[in-house]
């Protein structure tokens, strides 16, 4: 039985897990992280009650993500 790969790899798979930032998103744990100056993506996992739990700031989308991870994009956010 082949072992299941826990990662999403490549741009096509990773881009399916990118969520555009909106003011109504419930993002937790951001205040406990460093500022992330110059970063456009926030690496998160899905929490309870449709909340995202922040893990790390990223300047560019990573080459691979765990299947449980999401990126929140601030790239085209006006302010």
PAZAPA-4460 file (N, C-alpha, C; in steps of 0.05 Angstrom, whole numbers, plus 32768, in hexadecimal, padded with zeros to 4 digits):
% residues 79
    n_x    n_y    n_z   ca_x   ca_y   ca_z    c_x    c_y    c_z   seq   type   mol
   8011   7FE8   8000   8000   8000   8000   8012   8019   8000     1      X     A
   800F   802B   7FEC   8020   8043   7FEB   801A   8056   8002     2      X     A
   802F   8063   800B   802C   8077   8020   8021   8090   8015     3      X     A
   800D   809C   8022   8001   80B5   8018   8014   80CC   801C     4      X     A
   8016   80DD   8008   8027   80F4   800A   8018   810A   8019     5      X     A
   8023   8115   802F   8015   8129   803F   8017   8145   8033     6      X     A
   8026   8148   801D   802B   8163   8013   801C   8169   7FF9     7      X     A
   8016   8183   7FF6   800E   818E   7FDC   8027   8198   7FCF     8      X     A
   802D   8191   7FB7   8046   8199   7FAB   8041   81A7   7F90     9      X     A
   8051   81BB   7F8A   804F   81C8   7F70   803B   81DF   7F71    10      X     A
   803E   81F1   7F5F   802D   820A   7F5F   800F   8203   7F5D    11      X     A
   8008   81F1   7F4C   7FEC   81EB   7F47   7FDE   81E1   7F61    12      X     A
   7FEB   81CF   7F6F   7FDF   81C4   7F88   7FDF   81D9   7F9E    13      X     A
   7FF6   81E7   7FA1   7FF8   81FB   7FB6   7FE4   8212   7FB2    14      X     A
   7FE1   821A   7F98   7FCF   8231   7F93   7FB2   822B   7F99    15      X     A
   7FAA   8212   7F9A   7F8F   820B   7FA2   7F8A   8210   7FBF    16      X     A
   7F9F   8213   7FCF   7F9C   8218   7FEC   7FA3   8234   7FF3    17      X     A
   7FA0   8247   7FE0   7FA4   8263   7FE6   7F89   8271   7FE8    18      X     A
   7F85   827F   7FFE   7F6C   828D   8004   7F73   82AB   8003    19      X     A
   7F63   82BB   7FF5   7F67   82D8   7FF4   7F5D   82E4   800E    20      X     A
   7F6D   82F6   801A   7F65   8303   8033   7F4C   8313   8030    21      X     A
   7F3A   8311   8044   7F22   8321   8047   7F20   8329   8064    22      X     A
   7F13   833F   8069   7F10   8349   8085   7F01   8336   8096    23      X     A
   7EEF   8326   808B   7EDF   8314   809B   7EEC   82F9   80A2    24      X     A
   7F05   82F4   8099   7F12   82DC   80A0   7F1A   82DC   80BE    25      X     A
   7F16   82C6   80CB   7F1D   82C3   80E7   7F39   82B7   80E9    26      X     A
   7F4D   82C8   80ED   7F69   82BF   80EE   7F73   82C2   810B    27      X     A
   7F7C   82AC   8116   7F85   82AD   8132   7FA3   82A9   8134    28      X     A
   7FAF   82B1   814A   7FCB   82AE   8150   7FDD   82C1   8141    29      X     A
   7FD3   82D5   8133   7FE3   82E8   8124   7FF2   82FA   8137    30      X     A
   7FE6   8302   814D   7FF2   8314   8160   800A   8308   816E    31      X     A
   800C   82EE   816F   8023   82E0   817C   803A   82DC   8169    32      X     A
   8037   82E3   8150   804D   82DF   813C   805C   82FA   8138    33      X     A
   8073   82F8   812C   8082   8310   8124   8073   831E   810E    34      X     A
   807C   8337   8108   806D   8348   80F5   806B   833C   80D8    35      X     A
   8080   8330   80CE   807F   8325   80B3   8082   833B   809E    36      X     A
   8093   834E   80A3   8097   8364   8091   809E   835B   8075    37      X     A
   808F   8364   8061   8094   835D   8045   8088   8343   803D    38      X     A
   807A   8335   804F   806E   831B   8048   8052   8320   803D    39      X     A
   804B   830F   8029   8031   8312   801D   801E   82FA   8022    40      X     A
   8029   82E5   802F   8019   82CD   8034   801B   82C6   8052    41      X     A
   8005   82BC   805C   8005   82B2   8078   7FFE   8294   8077    42      X     A
   8010   8284   8081   800C   8267   8082   7FFA   8260   809A    43      X     A
   7FE4   8252   8095   7FD1   824C   80AA   7FC8   822F   80A8    44      X     A
   7FBB   8226   80BE   7FAD   820D   80BD   7F90   8213   80C4    45      X     A
   7F7E   8201   80BD   7F61   8205   80C2   7F5C   81FD   80DF    46      X     A
   7F4F   820F   80EE   7F49   820A   810A   7F2B   8204   810C    47      X     A
   7F21   8206   8125   7F05   8201   812A   7EF4   8219   8122    48      X     A
   7EDB   8215   811C   7EC8   822A   8115   7ED1   823C   80FE    49      X     A
   7EDD   8230   80EA   7EE6   823F   80D2   7EFB   8254   80D8    50      X     A
   7F0B   8250   80EC   7F20   8263   80F2   7F3A   8258   80E6    51      X     A
   7F4C   826A   80DF   7F66   8263   80D5   7F7A   8269   80EC    52      X     A
   7F8D   8257   80F0   7FA1   825A   8105   7FBC   8260   80F7    53      X     A
   7FC6   8278   80FC   7FDF   8280   80EE   7FF7   8271   80F9    54      X     A
   8009   8269   80E6   8021   825B   80ED   803A   826B   80E6    55      X     A
   803B   8277   80CE   8053   8284   80C6   804E   8297   80AF    56      X     A
   805C   82AD   80AD   805B   82C0   8096   806D   82B6   8080    57      X     A
   8065   82B9   8067   8075   82B1   8050   8077   82C7   803C    58      X     A
   808E   82CC   8030   8091   82E0   801B   8086   82D6   8000    59      X     A
   808A   82BC   7FFB   8081   82AF   7FE2   8073   8295   7FE9    60      X     A
   8062   828B   7FD8   8055   8271   7FDE   806A   825B   7FDE    61      X     A
   8069   824A   7FF2   807D   8234   7FF3   8078   8220   7FDD    62      X     A
   808D   8210   7FD8   808B   81FB   7FC3   8079   81E4   7FCB    63      X     A
   8076   81E0   7FE5   8064   81CB   7FEE   8057   81D3   8008    64      X     A
   803F   81C9   800C   802F   81CE   8024   8025   81B3   802E    65      X     A
   8021   81B2   8048   8013   819B   8053   7FF6   819D   804A    66      X     A
   7FE8   8187   8047   7FCD   8188   803D   7FBA   8196   8051    67      X     A
   7FC2   8199   8069   7FB2   81A7   807D   7FB7   81C5   807F    68      X     A
   7FCB   81CF   806F   7FD3   81EB   8070   7FC6   81FC   805A    69      X     A
   7FC2   8215   805F   7FB7   8228   804C   7FC9   8241   804C    70      X     A
   7FC9   8250   8036   7FD6   8269   8035   7FC0   827F   8032    71      X     A
   7FC3   8294   8042   7FB2   82AB   803F   7FC2   82C0   8031    72      X     A
   7FB8   82CA   801A   7FC7   82DC   8009   7FBF   82F9   800F    73      X     A
   7FD3   8309   8015   7FCF   8326   8019   7FDA   8335   8000    74      X     A
   7FE1   8327   7FEB   7FEF   8332   7FD4   7FDF   8349   7FC6    75      X     A
   7FC5   8346   7FC3   7FB5   835A   7FB5   7FA3   8369   7FC8    76      X     A
   7FA9   8369   7FE1   7F98   8376   7FF5   7F9F   8394   7FF5    77      X     A
   7F8A   83A5   7FF2   7F90   83C2   7FEF   7F99   83D0   8009    78      X     A
   7F95   83C5   8020   7F9E   83D3   8037   7F99   83C4   804F    79      X     A
***
